[in-house]
């Protein structure tokens, strides 16, 4: 099941593309044109497309492979815990992340950087951080928020 998988979403007006290595999700992107060798048959794509149609899913059981700095990993692990349909602020996210101080500007910048460089938008739902950046294109981020009424 390792490889590149992609399927076009009419709702997003783009493809959803997944990178899988060692049976772990390592990338989620939203290209206009998918990789030429991408297959459209993967169970996670089926789940994502059900989510895009309004089926609630938090993707918490999806095995992921993050290759990011430890501080960013800590932030992204907390983002993954934000429940479907709920939002937090960057400051709130810093407050629940170990070794982060929500009153420290450098820590808040680190939270924003982790969100902006999130390799797994949607599965690590950075769209649930209302005043933070997302690694998904802005129009995709807004559509993901609309699905969850955020």
C-alpha positions in Angstrom: 0.0 0.0 0.0 3.0 2.3 0.0 3.0 4.9 -2.8 1.2 8.0 -4.0 -2.6 8.1 -4.1 -4.8 10.8 -5.5 -8.4 11.5 -6.4 -10.1 14.6 -7.7 -12.7 16.3 -5.4 -15.4 18.3 -7.1 -16.0 20.0 -3.7 -12.4 21.1 -3.3 -11.9 21.7 -7.0 -8.6 20.0 -6.7 -7.1 16.6 -6.1 -6.4 15.1 -2.6 -3.0 13.4 -2.8 -1.6 11.1 -0.2 2.0 9.9 0.3 2.3 6.5 2.1 5.6 5.0 3.2 6.1 2.0 5.5 2.3 1.9 5.8 2.3 5.4 7.4 0.8 8.6 6.0 3.7 11.0 5.3 2.0 13.7 3.2 -1.3 15.2 2.3 -1.5 17.8 -0.5 -4.1 19.3 -2.7 -2.6 19.7 -6.2 -4.4 20.8 -9.3 -2.7 17.9 -11.1 -1.7 14.8 -9.2 1.6 12.9 -9.7 1.6 10.9 -12.9 2.1 7.6 -11.1 -0.6 8.2 -8.4 -3.3 5.6 -8.0 -6.9 6.5 -7.0 -7.6 3.4 -4.9 -6.8 3.7 -1.2 -9.0 3.2 1.8 -7.9 6.5 3.4 -9.0 8.3 0.2 -12.4 6.7 0.7 -12.6 8.0 4.2 -11.4 11.5 3.2 -14.1 11.7 0.5 -16.7 10.6 3.0 -15.5 13.4 5.3 -15.7 15.8 2.5 -19.4 14.7 2.1 -20.1 15.4 5.7 -19.3 12.2 7.5 -17.7 13.0 10.8 -14.2 11.5 11.1 -11.2 12.7 13.2 -8.7 10.4 11.5 -7.1 9.8 14.9 -6.5 6.1 14.1 -4.5 6.9 10.9 -0.9 5.8 11.3 1.3 8.8 10.5 5.0 9.3 10.0 6.2 12.8 10.9 9.6 14.0 10.1 9.5 17.4 11.7 11.5 18.9 14.6 10.4 17.7 18.1 8.9 21.0 19.1 6.8 21.1 15.9 5.8 17.4 16.5 4.6 18.3 20.0 2.4 21.1 18.5 1.0 18.9 15.8 0.2 16.1 18.2 -1.9 18.5 20.2 -3.6 19.7 17.0 -4.5 16.1 16.3 -6.4 16.1 19.6 -8.7 19.0 18.7 -12.2 17.4 18.4 -14.2 17.6 15.1 -16.2 20.8 14.9 -14.2 22.6 17.6 -11.6 25.4 17.3 -8.8 26.7 19.4 -6.6 29.7 19.1 -2.8 29.7 18.6 -2.5 30.9 22.2 -4.7 28.0 23.5 -2.7 25.6 21.5 0.5 26.8 23.0 -1.1 26.5 26.5 -1.8 22.8 25.9 1.5 21.9 24.3 4.3 20.7 26.7 7.2 23.2 27.2 5.3 26.0 25.4 4.3 29.3 27.1 1.3 31.0 25.6 2.7 34.4 26.8 6.0 33.9 25.0 6.1 35.4 21.5 8.9 32.9 20.4 6.7 30.0 21.4 3.7 31.4 19.6 5.9 31.8 16.5 7.0 28.2 16.8 3.3 27.1 17.0 2.6 29.1 13.8 5.6 27.6 12.1 4.5 24.1 13.0 1.1 24.8 11.6 2.4 26.4 8.4 4.7 23.4 7.8 2.2 20.7 8.7 2.8 17.9 6.2 -0.6 16.3 6.9 -3.3 19.0 6.7 -6.8 17.6 7.2 -5.5 14.5 9.0 -3.7 16.8 11.4 -6.5 19.4 11.3 -4.7 22.7 11.3 -7.9 24.2 10.0 -9.3 23.9 13.6 -6.8 26.6 14.8 -8.8 29.7 14.0 -6.0 32.3 14.0 -3.1 30.2 12.8 -1.8 29.4 9.3 -2.5 26.1 7.5 -0.3 24.2 5.1 -3.4 23.7 2.9 -4.2 26.4 0.4 -6.5 29.1 1.9 -9.5 28.1 -0.3 -9.1 24.5 0.9 -8.7 25.5 4.5 -12.0 27.5 4.3 -13.9 24.6 2.7 -12.6 22.2 5.5 -13.9 24.7 8.1 -17.2 24.9 6.3 -17.6 21.1 6.5 -17.3 21.3 10.3 -19.3 24.6 10.6 -16.2 26.4 12.1 
